[in-house]
Amino acid sequence: MILIGSPFFIVALFFTVLFFCLKKRIKGAVFKVVSINAIAVFFIIALFDSAAALLFSHADSFRISDNFYHHGLKPMTVEKTSWKSDGVSFYTVITNSLGFVDASPRVVPLKKSGKRVLFLGDSFMEGVGYPWDQTVAGIISKRYAEQGVELLNGSVISYSPKIHYLKLKHFLDMGLEIDELYLFIDTSDIIDDFVYDYFVPKEFSKFEQRFQSVTNFYLKGSYFVRSIRKNYYDSQVNPYNEFSDFWGGLEGFYEMKPKWTYDEAAKKKYGEKGIALAVKHVDMIRELCAENNIKLHIAVWPWLELLRENRARAQYDLWKGYTDKYNIDFISLFEMYESMPIAAAAGFFIKNDIHWNDRGNQIAADYIWDHIQKKTGGNNGG
């Protein structure tokens, strides 16, 4: 990605070709000196631009924007990455033909051959920081497979009910067959639905699809392009994007994420609208599942920082009330974590991070699996 990921590299190549085309027509040392120096400058800028993209703003090439459901993962990918928040979690991300995290880059037929279950969640359920077999979905997938059930994991970082709905609808419209949907709703989903309110899915022309691919490429490889996108384009399209002054920048945005659960100012700023949007989109998911004869389950869990402050229950209360109202299977990890001393609960999260570590993934998977077994009597394939 060094050099070729920067648009300045293309400019340097253009002037290089132009120089060789014109040097026989334009004689003189001045033309040669100016041209060679200009080309050299553009090559140097390209080098620094692409190096800055790698050093100062990490972006995985397998993470792509999507015109139907905002963002997702590149299909058929095997790529080593790291979860920068702890600085040590290097792991390999693998996606299948649908762009879903998986054990191998396999082709997934739209038509199912047996029972099929879909997981939709955010970074917790994508399993950031860990390889497939150490994630919640990976652990449960292996157990499901022993019962003849296929698990697909469509979870991606920063998903929320709106994106879940758009992604589910997109793949169902494509003809994807599933029997059950496990919808994992995070505390951050309220602010994320508020942020994504601007997004409208669109059918792209072939030109727009190619342009999007080029844009994705340069967003990964160019610090300059990424800065322009963040500081100008994103702000124009969505004034509430995560870098916006509305939040006080990216740091302020992340600090604001859980505050809807306890802070009145945050509730008024985004919480009330975010809750209304999240509930609306879960309603749409519920209706879509009913139309397609898909059994819906909803799962929630607490953040460690909210457990420490005894402020986690707003998330539970919101979705417990919703599932009770519509008689939806509800999986809550709150009781499990609230039964532990805080010091013990902290041992299941990545240090200085909101996400589960490998032990946290394991106990979450065990808890969810036990719930599934109790609901089905151990007969998941039936």
C-alpha positions as CSV (number, residue, x, y, z in Angstrom):
1,M,0.0,0.0,0.0
2,I,3.0,2.3,0.4
3,L,3.1,4.8,-2.5
4,I,0.4,3.2,-4.7
5,G,-2.3,3.9,-2.0
6,S,-1.7,7.6,-2.4
7,P,-3.3,9.7,-5.2
8,F,-0.1,11.7,-5.3
9,F,1.6,8.6,-6.7
10,I,-0.8,8.6,-9.7
11,V,0.0,12.3,-10.2
12,A,3.7,11.5,-10.1
13,L,3.2,8.8,-12.7
14,F,1.2,11.1,-14.9
15,F,3.9,13.7,-14.9
16,T,6.6,11.1,-15.5
17,V,4.8,9.8,-18.6
18,L,4.2,13.4,-19.7
19,F,7.8,14.3,-19.2
20,F,9.0,11.4,-21.4
21,C,6.4,12.3,-24.1
22,L,7.5,15.9,-24.2
23,K,11.3,15.8,-23.6
24,K,12.1,15.3,-27.3
25,R,9.9,18.3,-28.3
26,I,10.9,20.6,-25.5
27,K,14.7,21.1,-25.4
28,G,16.6,22.8,-22.7
29,A,17.9,22.2,-19.2
30,V,15.3,24.2,-17.5
31,F,12.4,22.0,-18.6
32,K,14.3,18.8,-17.5
33,V,15.3,20.2,-14.1
34,V,11.8,21.6,-13.3
35,S,10.1,18.4,-14.5
36,I,12.4,16.0,-12.7
37,N,12.2,18.0,-9.5
38,A,8.4,18.2,-9.7
39,I,8.1,14.4,-10.2
40,A,10.5,13.8,-7.3
41,V,8.4,16.1,-5.1
42,F,5.2,14.2,-5.9
43,F,6.8,10.8,-5.3
44,I,8.1,12.1,-1.9
45,I,4.7,13.5,-1.0
46,A,3.1,10.1,-2.0
47,L,5.6,8.3,0.2
48,F,4.8,10.5,3.3
49,D,1.1,10.4,2.6
50,S,0.8,6.6,2.5
51,A,3.3,6.2,5.4
52,A,1.1,8.6,7.5
53,A,-2.0,6.5,6.7
54,L,-0.2,3.5,8.1
55,L,1.3,5.2,11.2
56,F,-1.4,7.7,12.3
57,S,-4.8,6.4,11.3
58,H,-5.0,2.6,11.1
59,A,-7.6,1.4,8.5
60,D,-8.0,-2.3,7.6
61,S,-8.4,-2.9,3.9
62,F,-11.1,-5.5,4.6
63,R,-13.4,-2.9,6.1
64,I,-15.4,-1.3,3.3
65,S,-18.2,1.1,2.9
66,D,-21.5,-0.2,1.4
67,N,-24.2,1.6,-0.4
68,F,-26.9,-0.7,1.0
69,Y,-26.0,-1.0,4.7
70,H,-23.3,1.7,5.2
71,H,-20.3,-0.5,5.9
72,G,-19.2,-4.1,6.1
73,L,-16.4,-6.5,5.4
74,K,-14.8,-7.4,2.1
75,P,-15.8,-11.0,1.0
76,M,-13.4,-13.8,0.7
77,T,-10.7,-12.1,2.8
78,V,-7.9,-13.6,4.9
79,E,-6.0,-10.7,6.5
80,K,-3.9,-10.2,9.6
81,T,-4.8,-7.2,11.7
82,S,-4.6,-5.8,15.2
83,W,-7.0,-4.4,17.7
84,K,-5.1,-1.2,18.5
85,S,-6.8,-0.3,21.7
86,D,-4.6,-2.8,23.7
87,G,-1.7,-2.8,21.3
88,V,-1.1,-6.5,21.4
89,S,-4.1,-8.3,19.9
90,F,-2.9,-9.4,16.5
91,Y,-5.2,-11.8,14.8
92,T,-6.4,-13.0,11.4
93,V,-9.8,-11.9,10.1
94,I,-11.4,-14.4,7.6
95,T,-14.6,-13.7,5.7
96,N,-16.7,-15.9,3.5
97,S,-18.4,-15.1,0.1
98,L,-21.1,-13.0,1.9
99,G,-18.6,-10.8,3.6
100,F,-19.4,-12.5,7.0
101,V,-16.7,-13.4,9.5
102,D,-16.1,-17.1,9.3
103,A,-13.7,-20.0,10.0
104,S,-12.6,-20.1,6.3
105,P,-13.1,-18.1,3.1
106,R,-15.8,-20.5,2.0
107,V,-18.6,-20.0,-0.5
108,V,-21.9,-19.8,1.3
109,P,-25.0,-20.7,-0.8
110,L,-28.0,-18.5,-0.4
111,K,-30.2,-21.6,-0.1
112,K,-29.8,-23.5,3.1
113,S,-29.4,-27.3,3.2
114,G,-30.5,-27.6,6.9
115,K,-31.2,-25.3,9.8
116,R,-29.4,-22.0,9.5
117,V,-29.0,-19.3,12.2
118,L,-27.8,-15.7,11.7
119,F,-26.0,-13.5,14.3
120,L,-26.2,-9.7,13.9
121,G,-24.3,-7.5,16.3
122,D,-21.5,-5.0,16.6
123,S,-17.8,-5.2,17.5
124,F,-18.5,-7.5,20.5
125,M,-20.0,-10.1,18.2
126,E,-17.6,-9.6,15.4
127,G,-15.1,-10.6,18.0
128,V,-12.5,-7.8,17.6
129,G,-9.0,-8.8,18.9
130,Y,-9.4,-12.6,18.5
131,P,-9.5,-15.2,15.8
132,W,-12.7,-16.9,14.9
133,D,-12.4,-19.9,17.2
134,Q,-12.0,-17.6,20.2
135,T,-15.0,-15.4,19.4
136,V,-18.6,-15.9,20.7
137,A,-19.9,-16.7,17.2
138,G,-17.0,-19.0,16.5
139,I,-17.4,-21.0,19.8
140,I,-21.2,-21.3,19.3
141,S,-20.8,-22.1,15.6
142,K,-18.7,-25.2,16.4
143,R,-21.3,-26.4,18.9
144,Y,-24.1,-25.8,16.4
145,A,-22.3,-27.7,13.7
146,E,-22.2,-30.8,15.9
147,Q,-26.1,-30.6,15.8
148,G,-26.2,-30.0,12.1
149,V,-27.0,-26.3,12.3
150,E,-25.1,-23.7,10.3
151,L,-24.3,-20.3,12.0
152,L,-23.6,-17.2,9.9
153,N,-22.2,-14.2,11.6
154,G,-23.0,-10.9,9.9
155,S,-21.8,-8.8,12.8
156,V,-19.4,-5.8,12.2
157,I,-18.0,-3.0,14.3
158,S,-20.3,0.0,14.9
159,Y,-23.5,-1.7,13.8
160,S,-26.8,-0.7,15.3
161,P,-30.5,-1.5,14.7
162,K,-30.7,0.6,11.6
163,I,-27.7,-1.1,10.0
164,H,-28.9,-4.5,11.2
165,Y,-32.2,-4.0,9.5
166,L,-30.7,-2.7,6.2
167,K,-28.2,-5.6,6.1
168,L,-30.9,-8.2,6.9
169,K,-33.2,-6.9,4.3
170,H,-30.5,-6.7,1.7
171,F,-29.5,-10.3,2.1
172,L,-33.1,-11.6,2.4
173,D,-33.9,-9.7,-0.8
174,M,-30.9,-11.5,-2.4
175,G,-32.5,-14.8,-1.4
176,L,-30.5,-15.7,1.7
177,E,-32.4,-18.3,3.7
178,I,-32.3,-18.4,7.5
179,D,-34.5,-19.9,10.2
180,E,-33.5,-17.8,13.2
181,L,-32.0,-14.4,13.9
182,Y,-30.1,-13.6,17.1
183,L,-30.0,-9.8,17.4
184,F,-27.3,-8.6,19.8
185,I,-28.0,-5.0,20.9
186,D,-25.2,-3.0,22.5
187,T,-25.3,0.0,24.8
188,S,-23.6,2.0,22.0
189,D,-26.4,1.2,19.6
190,I,-28.4,4.2,20.8
191,I,-25.8,6.8,19.8
192,D,-25.0,4.9,16.6
193,D,-28.6,4.9,15.4
194,F,-28.6,8.6,16.0
195,V,-25.5,9.0,13.9
196,Y,-26.7,6.8,11.1
197,D,-30.1,8.6,10.8
198,Y,-28.7,10.4,7.7
199,F,-27.9,7.3,5.8
200,V,-30.2,6.3,2.9
201,P,-29.4,3.0,1.0
202,K,-29.0,3.3,-2.7
203,E,-28.8,1.1,-5.8
204,F,-25.5,2.0,-7.4
205,S,-24.8,2.1,-11.1
206,K,-21.7,0.2,-12.4
207,F,-19.8,3.5,-12.5
208,E,-20.8,4.3,-8.9
209,Q,-19.7,0.8,-7.8
210,R,-16.3,1.2,-9.4
211,F,-16.0,4.7,-7.9
212,Q,-16.8,3.3,-4.5
213,S,-14.1,0.6,-4.9
214,V,-11.6,3.3,-5.8
215,T,-12.7,5.4,-2.9
216,N,-12.3,2.5,-0.5
217,F,-8.8,1.8,-1.8
218,Y,-7.6,5.4,-1.3
219,L,-9.3,5.8,2.1
220,K,-7.1,2.9,3.2
221,G,-3.9,4.0,1.6
222,S,-3.9,7.8,1.8
223,Y,-3.8,10.0,5.0
224,F,-4.7,13.0,2.8
225,V,-7.8,11.4,1.3
226,R,-9.0,10.1,4.6
227,S,-8.5,13.6,6.2
228,I,-10.5,15.3,3.3
229,R,-13.2,12.7,3.7
230,K,-13.4,13.1,7.5
231,N,-13.1,16.9,7.7
232,Y,-15.1,18.0,4.7
233,Y,-17.2,15.3,3.0
234,D,-18.5,13.5,6.1
235,S,-19.2,16.7,7.9
236,Q,-21.3,17.9,5.0
237,V,-23.2,14.6,4.5
238,N,-23.7,13.9,8.2
239,P,-23.2,16.8,10.7
240,Y,-23.4,14.2,13.6
241,N,-20.5,12.0,12.4
242,E,-18.2,10.7,15.1
243,F,-15.5,13.4,14.4
244,S,-18.0,16.2,14.5
245,D,-17.7,19.2,16.9
246,F,-21.2,18.2,18.0
247,W,-19.5,15.6,20.1
248,G,-16.3,17.5,20.7
249,G,-14.4,15.3,18.3
250,L,-13.8,11.6,18.3
251,E,-12.7,11.4,22.0
252,G,-15.9,13.2,23.0
253,F,-18.0,10.9,20.9
254,Y,-16.6,7.8,22.6
255,E,-17.1,9.3,26.0
256,M,-20.7,10.1,25.1
257,K,-21.6,6.6,24.0
258,P,-22.9,5.2,27.3
259,K,-24.1,8.4,28.8
260,W,-27.7,8.0,27.6
261,T,-28.2,5.4,30.3
262,Y,-27.7,7.9,33.2
263,D,-27.0,11.5,32.1
264,E,-30.0,13.8,31.5
265,A,-28.0,16.1,29.2
266,A,-26.9,13.2,27.1
267,K,-30.5,11.9,26.9
268,K,-31.6,15.3,25.5
269,K,-28.6,15.6,23.2
270,Y,-29.1,12.2,21.5
271,G,-30.6,9.7,23.8
272,E,-34.3,10.3,23.4
273,K,-34.1,10.4,19.6
274,G,-31.6,7.5,19.5
275,I,-33.9,5.3,21.6
276,A,-36.8,6.1,19.4
277,L,-34.8,5.3,16.3
278,A,-33.5,2.1,17.7
279,V,-36.9,0.9,18.8
280,K,-38.3,1.8,15.3
281,H,-35.6,-0.2,13.6
282,V,-36.0,-3.2,15.9
283,D,-39.7,-3.0,15.0
284,M,-38.8,-3.2,11.4
285,I,-36.5,-6.1,12.0
286,R,-39.3,-7.9,14.0
287,E,-41.8,-7.3,11.1
288,L,-39.3,-8.5,8.5
289,C,-38.7,-11.7,10.5
290,A,-42.4,-12.3,10.8
291,E,-42.8,-11.8,7.0
292,N,-40.0,-14.4,6.3
293,N,-41.0,-16.9,9.1
294,I,-37.7,-16.2,11.0
295,K,-37.7,-16.7,14.7
296,L,-36.2,-13.6,16.4
297,H,-34.1,-13.5,19.6
298,I,-32.7,-10.4,21.3
299,A,-29.6,-10.4,23.5
300,V,-28.1,-7.6,25.7
301,W,-25.1,-7.3,28.0
302,P,-23.6,-4.6,30.3
303,W,-20.4,-2.5,29.8
304,L,-17.9,-2.9,32.6
305,E,-17.7,0.9,33.2
306,L,-21.4,1.0,33.8
307,L,-21.4,-2.0,36.1
308,R,-18.7,-0.2,38.2
309,E,-21.0,2.8,38.6
310,N,-24.3,0.8,38.9
311,R,-25.6,2.6,35.8
312,A,-26.1,-0.4,33.4
313,R,-29.7,-1.2,33.9
314,A,-31.2,1.3,31.4
315,Q,-30.0,-0.9,28.6
316,Y,-31.6,-3.9,30.2
317,D,-34.9,-2.2,31.1
318,L,-35.4,-0.9,27.5
319,W,-35.1,-4.2,25.7
320,K,-36.6,-6.3,28.5
321,G,-39.7,-4.2,28.2
322,Y,-39.6,-4.5,24.4
323,T,-39.2,-8.3,24.4
324,D,-41.9,-8.8,27.0
325,K,-44.3,-6.6,24.9
326,Y,-43.8,-8.7,21.8
327,N,-43.1,-12.1,23.4
328,I,-39.6,-12.3,22.0
329,D,-36.9,-14.6,23.4
330,F,-34.7,-12.4,25.6
331,I,-31.1,-13.3,26.4
332,S,-29.6,-11.1,29.2
333,L,-26.0,-11.4,30.4
334,F,-26.7,-8.8,33.0
335,E,-27.5,-11.3,35.7
336,M,-24.3,-13.2,35.1
337,Y,-22.1,-10.1,35.4
338,E,-24.1,-8.5,38.3
339,S,-23.6,-11.7,40.3
340,M,-19.8,-11.3,40.3
341,P,-17.6,-8.9,42.3
342,I,-16.4,-6.1,40.0
343,A,-12.8,-7.3,40.2
344,A,-13.9,-10.7,38.9
345,A,-16.0,-9.1,36.1
346,A,-13.1,-7.0,35.0
347,G,-11.1,-10.1,34.3
348,F,-13.4,-10.8,31.3
349,F,-12.7,-7.6,29.5
350,I,-9.7,-6.4,27.5
351,K,-7.6,-4.1,29.7
352,N,-8.5,-0.4,29.0
353,D,-11.1,-1.4,26.5
354,I,-14.9,-2.0,26.6
355,H,-14.7,-5.4,24.7
356,W,-14.5,-8.9,26.0
357,N,-11.2,-10.7,26.1
358,D,-10.9,-14.4,25.2
359,R,-12.2,-15.4,28.7
360,G,-15.1,-13.0,28.3
361,N,-15.9,-14.4,24.9
362,Q,-15.9,-17.9,26.3
363,I,-18.2,-17.2,29.3
364,A,-20.6,-15.2,27.0
365,A,-20.7,-18.0,24.5
366,D,-21.3,-20.6,27.3
367,Y,-24.1,-18.5,28.8
368,I,-25.8,-17.9,25.4
369,W,-25.4,-21.6,24.5
370,D,-26.9,-22.7,27.8
371,H,-29.9,-20.4,27.1
372,I,-30.3,-21.8,23.6
373,Q,-30.2,-25.4,24.9
374,K,-32.8,-24.7,27.6
375,K,-35.1,-23.1,25.0
376,T,-34.8,-26.0,22.5
377,G,-34.3,-28.8,24.9
378,G,-31.0,-29.6,23.1
379,N,-32.8,-30.2,19.8
380,N,-31.4,-27.3,17.8
381,G,-31.6,-29.2,14.5
382,G,-35.2,-29.9,14.8
